[in-house]
C-alpha cells in the first residue's frame, strides 16, 4: 500500500528468499509453523495505521463507559462466569478490513476481542519481516516502543511480576493448537510453559503442575482456553474455570465474552459497520445480500454465513437469536499486488496491552486473502496469502 516499497519489494522477491525467511521464522519461534506464512510484509501508510489506532482507542472509550460495561456482563454465560472479573481487559485487539471509499483506503472494523492474541509470535515475525527489506528504515512496533520496551510491556502483563515457573499459558492440548508457534515463542521470550488444563492438579483453591520433574504452584494463568473448543470437545477438566481459585488471570476469561461480537451493536463509530442481533429483526432486511450472519461465539470462525437467505435466518432457533449477529458486509479492497499480477486483500489486527490502567497499542498483525473471507479454507492453493506483519517508515 506504499507504492514505492511495494514495487521495490516485488522486483527483488525470489522464491528461495521466501523459503529462507520461513526457515528463519520457524527457528526463531522454536517450532514448526502449521499455518501459512505470507510471502510479503504489508507496507502500511502511517495515516492508515494512525486511523486504526485512533479508532480502536475511541471504541475502547465507548466500551469502558459504565453502561456499556454493565451491558457487556450479559454476554457471559452463567456456566462460564469466572469470579473476580476486573474493570477492563488486560489484552484487546481490533481487526480492520482495508477498504476503498471514494478513492481512499480506509479501515472498517470487522471484529474486536478482549482476549490475548499472538503477542510473542508477532514480535519475531515483525522483526524478520523488517529484515526482508534491509535497505529501508522500517518499523513494526507501535506506541514508541522498541523491541526491549515491547518485551517489558508485554512481559509485565503476562507475568504480573511473578517468577516464570509460577505462571502458565493454559490451553487445551497446546502442541495440537494452530497457535502453538506463539506458545513456543512465549516460552522462549518470557519463560512460561504452555500447559493443558487436564494436566493441572487442584489442591483446595490451589492449582499445581509438573515442571521439569517438580510439582510447581500456579499463581497466574495466561489464559488462552477457547470456551467453544472446551464445549465442542467435551473435555473433563480436573477443575472448573468458575471455581474460586487462588490464581491471578492474565487476562480474565470473562473478557473473551464481554468484548467480542456481542459489543458491536452498541458501538457508534464511523469505522464500525452496522451490526444488530438477529433477535431485533421482525423480518429479514430487504438488502439481505449485503449482510453477513455470524454466531456471537464460534471457534475459528465456524458458522459464519456470508450469503444468508431468509430461510437461513428463519432456521436459527429462538434461543440462539440473541446470540447471533447480522452485520453489514465489508468489501475488502485488493490492495496488495503480487509479482504475477494477482492481488490480495488484507485485514490488520491492532494489538493493545493495558499498562497503568490505560490501553497501549503495541504492534499489528496482518492476514492476507484472495478468497471471499480470511482463513485457510477460503485460500487453499493460493499464494501471497496468510500471516504477515505490517511495516511503515520510521518516524
C-alpha positions in Angstrom: 0.0 0.0 0.0 3.1 2.2 0.0 3.7 2.0 -3.8 7.4 2.6 -3.9 8.1 0.0 -1.3 5.7 -2.5 -3.0 7.4 -2.1 -6.4 10.9 -2.4 -4.9 10.0 -5.5 -2.9 8.2 -7.2 -5.7 11.1 -6.6 -8.1 13.6 -8.2 -5.7 11.4 -11.0 -4.5 12.6 -14.6 -5.0 11.1 -18.0 -4.0 14.4 -19.1 -2.3 14.4 -15.9 -0.2 10.8 -16.6 0.9 11.8 -20.2 1.9 14.8 -18.8 3.8 12.5 -16.3 5.6 10.1 -19.1 6.7 13.0 -21.3 7.9 14.4 -18.3 10.0 11.0 -17.7 11.5 10.5 -21.3 12.5 14.0 -21.3 14.0 13.3 -18.1 15.9 9.9 -19.4 17.2 11.3 -22.8 18.1 8.6 -24.9 16.4 7.1 -25.9 13.1 4.6 -23.4 11.8 1.5 -25.1 10.7 -0.4 -22.1 9.3 0.5 -20.3 6.1 3.1 -17.6 6.2 2.6 -14.9 3.6 5.3 -14.1 1.1 5.3 -10.4 1.8 5.0 -7.8 4.6 2.2 -5.3 4.4 3.6 -1.8 3.8 1.1 0.3 5.9 0.8 4.0 5.3 1.3 5.9 8.6 -2.0 7.8 8.1 -3.9 4.5 7.7 -2.1 3.0 10.7 -2.9 6.0 12.8 -6.6 5.9 11.8 -6.9 2.3 13.1 -5.1 3.1 16.4 -7.2 6.2 16.9 -10.4 4.4 16.0 -9.7 1.5 18.3 -8.9 3.8 21.2 -12.2 5.6 20.7 -14.0 2.3 20.7 -12.3 1.2 23.9 -13.5 4.5 25.4 -17.1 3.7 24.5 -16.9 0.2 25.8 -15.5 1.3 29.1 -18.4 3.6 29.8 -20.3 2.3 32.9 -23.5 1.5 30.9 -21.5 -0.4 28.3 -19.6 -2.3 30.9 -22.8 -3.3 32.6 -24.3 -4.4 29.3 -21.2 -6.5 28.5 -21.8 -8.7 31.5 -24.9 -10.1 29.7 -22.6 -11.8 27.2 -21.1 -14.1 29.8 -22.9 -17.4 30.1 -23.7 -18.3 33.7 -21.8 -21.6 33.4 -18.7 -19.8 32.4 -18.9 -16.7 34.7 -15.4 -16.8 36.3 -15.2 -15.0 39.7 -13.2 -11.8 40.0 -13.6 -10.1 36.7 -11.7 -6.8 36.6 -12.7 -3.4 35.3 -11.1 -3.7 31.9 -9.4 -6.4 29.8 -5.6 -6.8 30.0 -5.3 -7.5 26.3 -7.5 -6.3 23.4 -7.4 -6.3 19.6 -9.4 -4.7 16.9 -9.5 -6.3 13.4 -9.8 -3.9 10.5 -10.5 -4.6 6.8 -8.8 -2.3 4.4 -11.4 -1.0 2.0 -11.7 1.7 -0.6 -14.0 4.6 0.0 -14.3 7.4 -2.6 -10.8 6.7 -3.9 -9.1 6.5 -0.5 -8.1 3.4 1.5 -9.8 3.4 4.9 -10.2 0.9 7.7 -13.5 -0.8 8.7 -13.9 -2.8 11.9 -14.6 -6.5 11.4 -14.2 -7.8 14.9 -12.8 -7.0 18.3 -11.8 -9.1 21.2 -10.7 -8.8 24.8 -8.6 -12.0 24.6 -4.8 -12.5 24.1 -3.5 -12.8 20.5 -0.1 -13.8 19.1 1.9 -11.3 21.2 5.1 -13.4 21.2 5.0 -14.6 17.6 4.2 -11.2 16.2 7.4 -9.7 17.7 9.5 -12.3 16.0 7.6 -12.2 12.7 7.7 -8.4 12.6 11.5 -8.4 13.2 12.1 -10.9 10.4 9.7 -9.0 8.0 11.7 -5.9 8.5 14.9 -7.8 7.7 13.3 -8.8 4.4 13.7 -5.1 3.4 17.2 -4.4 4.6 17.8 -1.1 2.7 14.8 0.6 4.2 14.3 2.1 7.7 11.0 0.5 8.7 9.3 -0.1 12.0 6.7 -2.6 13.1 6.0 -1.6 16.8 3.5 1.0 18.0 3.4 3.5 20.8 7.1 4.5 20.6 8.2 1.0 21.6 11.5 -0.6 20.6 11.9 -4.4 21.0 13.2 -4.1 24.5 10.3 -1.9 25.5 7.8 -4.3 23.8 9.2 -7.3 25.8 9.0 -5.3 29.0 5.3 -4.1 28.5 4.0 -7.5 27.2 6.2 -9.4 29.8 4.8 -7.4 32.7 1.2 -8.0 31.5 1.8 -11.8 31.2 3.9 -12.4 34.3 2.5 -9.7 36.6 5.8 -9.5 38.5 5.8 -13.3 39.3 8.6 -15.8 38.6 8.0 -17.5 35.2 7.8 -21.0 36.7 4.7 -19.9 38.7 2.9 -18.6 35.5 1.5 -20.9 32.9 -0.1 -20.4 29.4 -3.2 -22.5 29.6 -4.8 -24.1 26.6 -6.2 -27.5 25.5 -3.6 -29.8 24.0 -1.1 -27.0 23.3 1.1 -28.9 20.8 -2.1 -29.6 18.8 -3.2 -26.0 18.5 -2.7 -23.9 15.4 -1.4 -21.2 17.6 1.4 -23.4 19.1 4.1 -21.4 17.4 3.1 -18.5 19.6 3.1 -20.7 22.7 6.7 -21.8 21.8 7.7 -18.2 21.3 6.1 -17.2 24.6 8.3 -19.7 26.4 11.4 -18.5 24.6 10.7 -14.9 25.3 9.1 -15.0 28.8 10.0 -18.4 30.2 6.4 -19.6 30.8 5.2 -23.1 29.7 2.1 -24.0 27.7 0.1 -26.4 29.9 -3.1 -28.4 29.1 -5.7 -27.9 31.9 -6.1 -31.7 32.0 -2.5 -31.9 33.4 -3.2 -29.5 36.2 -3.8 -30.7 39.7 -6.3 -28.9 42.0 -5.5 -28.8 45.7 -8.3 -27.0 47.5 -8.1 -23.5 46.0 -4.6 -24.0 44.6 -3.5 -25.2 41.1 -0.3 -27.2 40.6 1.6 -28.6 37.6 4.7 -30.5 36.9 7.7 -28.6 35.6 11.0 -30.4 34.9 10.0 -33.2 37.3 9.0 -30.8 40.1 5.4 -30.1 41.3 5.1 -26.3 40.9 2.4 -24.0 42.2 0.5 -22.0 39.5 0.0 -18.4 40.7 -1.0 -16.8 37.4 -2.7 -18.1 34.3 -2.1 -16.6 30.8 -5.4 -17.7 29.6 -5.7 -19.0 26.1 -8.6 -21.5 26.5 -11.3 -21.0 24.0 -14.6 -22.0 25.6 -16.1 -23.0 22.3 -13.4 -25.7 22.0 -14.0 -26.8 25.6 -17.6 -27.4 24.8 -17.1 -29.0 21.4 -14.6 -31.5 22.7 -16.5 -32.1 25.9 -13.3 -32.2 27.9 -13.4 -33.4 31.5 -11.2 -31.0 33.5 -9.8 -31.6 37.0 -11.1 -28.2 38.0 -13.7 -25.7 36.7 -12.8 -22.3 35.4 -15.6 -21.0 37.6 -14.1 -22.4 40.8 -12.9 -20.0 43.5 -9.2 -20.3 42.9 -6.2 -18.6 44.4 -4.7 -17.7 41.0 -4.4 -14.4 39.0 -5.7 -14.2 35.5 -3.8 -12.7 32.6 -6.3 -11.7 31.3 -9.6 -12.6 33.0 -11.6 -15.3 31.0 -14.9 -13.2 31.1 -13.4 -10.7 28.7 -13.5 -13.3 25.9 -17.3 -12.9 26.0 -17.6 -9.2 27.2 -15.5 -7.7 24.4 -16.5 -9.7 21.3 -19.0 -9.5 18.5 -21.5 -9.0 21.3 -20.2 -5.5 21.7 -20.6 -4.5 18.1 -24.3 -3.4 18.1 -23.6 -0.9 20.9 -20.7 0.8 19.1 -21.4 4.1 17.3 -18.3 5.0 15.3 -17.7 5.8 11.6 -15.3 2.9 11.3 -17.9 0.3 12.6 -20.4 -1.2 10.1 -23.9 -1.6 11.2 -24.4 -4.7 13.3 -27.6 -6.0 15.0 -28.6 -9.0 17.0 -30.9 -11.3 14.9 -33.5 -11.1 17.7 -34.0 -7.3 16.9 -35.3 -8.1 13.3 -39.0 -8.7 12.8 -38.3 -9.7 9.2 -35.2 -10.2 7.1 -33.7 -6.9 5.8 -34.7 -6.1 2.2 -31.0 -5.9 1.2 -30.1 -9.2 2.9 -27.4 -9.8 0.2 -25.4 -7.0 1.9 -25.4 -8.7 5.3 -23.3 -11.5 7.0 -24.8 -13.9 9.5 -22.4 -14.6 12.4 -22.7 -16.5 15.7 -21.5 -14.3 18.5 -19.2 -17.0 19.7 -17.7 -19.5 17.3 -14.4 -21.5 17.3 -12.1 -20.4 14.4 -14.9 -18.6 12.6 -17.2 -21.6 12.2 -20.8 -20.9 11.4 -20.2 -17.6 9.6 -22.6 -17.3 6.6 -21.6 -14.8 4.1 -24.6 -15.3 1.9 -27.6 -15.8 4.2 -31.0 -16.4 2.9 -34.4 -15.7 4.6 -34.6 -19.4 5.2 -31.2 -19.4 7.0 -32.4 -16.7 9.3 -35.7 -18.5 10.0 -33.8 -21.6 10.8 -31.9 -20.0 13.7 -33.6 -21.3 16.9 -35.4 -18.7 19.0 -33.0 -19.3 21.9 -30.0 -18.6 19.6 -31.3 -15.4 18.0 -29.9 -13.2 20.9 -26.6 -14.9 20.3 -26.5 -14.4 16.5 -25.4 -11.3 14.7 -26.3 -9.7 11.3 -23.6 -7.4 10.2 -23.2 -5.2 7.1 -20.8 -6.7 4.6 -17.5 -5.0 4.1 -15.8 -5.1 0.7 -12.1 -5.7 1.2 -10.0 -3.8 -1.4 -7.5 -5.9 -3.4 -4.6 -3.7 -2.4 -1.6 -6.0 -2.3 -0.2 -6.7 -5.7 2.0 -9.8 -6.2 4.7 -10.1 -8.8 2.5 -12.2 -11.0 -0.2 -9.5 -11.1 -2.7 -11.2 -8.7 -4.0 -9.1 -5.8 -4.6 -9.9 -2.2 -7.0 -8.3 0.3 -5.7 -7.5 3.8 -7.0 -7.4 7.3 -5.0 -5.7 10.1 -5.2 -6.5 13.8 -4.1 -3.7 16.1 -3.0 -5.2 19.4 -3.2 -3.5 22.8 -2.0 -4.1 26.3 -3.3 -2.3 29.4 -0.5 -0.5 31.2 -1.0 1.6 34.3 -4.8 1.5 33.7 -4.6 2.7 30.1 -4.7 0.8 26.7 -1.4 0.9 24.9 -1.0 0.0 21.3 2.0 -2.3 20.9 2.0 -3.9 17.4 0.0 -5.2 14.5 -0.8 -8.5 12.8 -1.8 -8.8 9.2 -3.7 -11.5 7.3 -3.9 -11.6 3.5 -6.5 -13.4 1.4 -7.6 -13.9 -2.2 -10.7 -15.7 -1.2 -14.1 -14.4 -0.1 -13.0 -14.4 3.6 -9.9 -14.6 5.6 -9.0 -18.1 6.6 -7.4 -21.3 5.2 -10.5 -22.9 3.7 -11.1 -19.8 1.5 -7.4 -19.6 0.3 -6.4 -23.2 -0.5 -3.8 -23.5 -3.2 -3.3 -19.7 -3.3 -0.1 -17.7 -2.9 0.5 -14.3 -1.3 -2.0 -15.1 1.4 -1.6 -15.9 5.1 0.0 -14.5 8.2 2.2 -11.4 8.0 3.2 -8.2 9.8 2.8 -4.5 8.9 5.8 -2.2 8.3 6.0 1.5 8.0 8.7 4.2 7.6 10.5 5.1 10.8 9.4 8.4 12.4 
